[in-house]
Amino acid sequence: MARMDRPTHEVEYEQMLLSRHGLPLHRGTRRKGGVMERSAYILLSRIRVQGPMSIGELSDAFGLDASTLNRQTAAAMRAGLVERIPDPEGGMARKFRLTDEGARLLDEEREGLVEALDRVMAEWADEDIAAFASYLRRFNTDIERLGGRPWPRP
């Protein structure tokens, strides 16, 4: 059995367990063909909260090389989730913005995830959910601070 002599050992273990779970969407079954790829969900979420972004900006935001972002944005464009536009501020680089379909599917995906969380946390008091959200926000912002890549929040 793994040693759990520091509280961070338990955090690591629970985080490992959390990473293996998929949320039980729609009464315990994953939506066939309706679950958005995780990378697309994160990409679209970032563009929604920050506005149109270039490959360079996305690369800086995610800490990924441009070739990885080129593949992800190309897949999102093929799926009709994002489109390339001239820089609204007049810069040379073209930027990606959500399409209406991308925004709709992102909203649908997020709502499905929130419904799944509602089921998972059905027995939790609202105060417990708020405290958990606060600790998750703190955990994420500390990771972002150490990595030098803050994530804008709505």
PyMOL commands that set and color helices and strands:
alter all, ss='L'
color gray80, all
select helices_A, chain A and resi 7-20+38-50+55-62+66-78+100-120+126-147
alter helices_A, ss='H'
color red, helices_A
select strands_A, chain A and resi 82-85+95-98
alter strands_A, ss='S'
color yellow, strands_A
deselect
rebuild
show_as cartoon
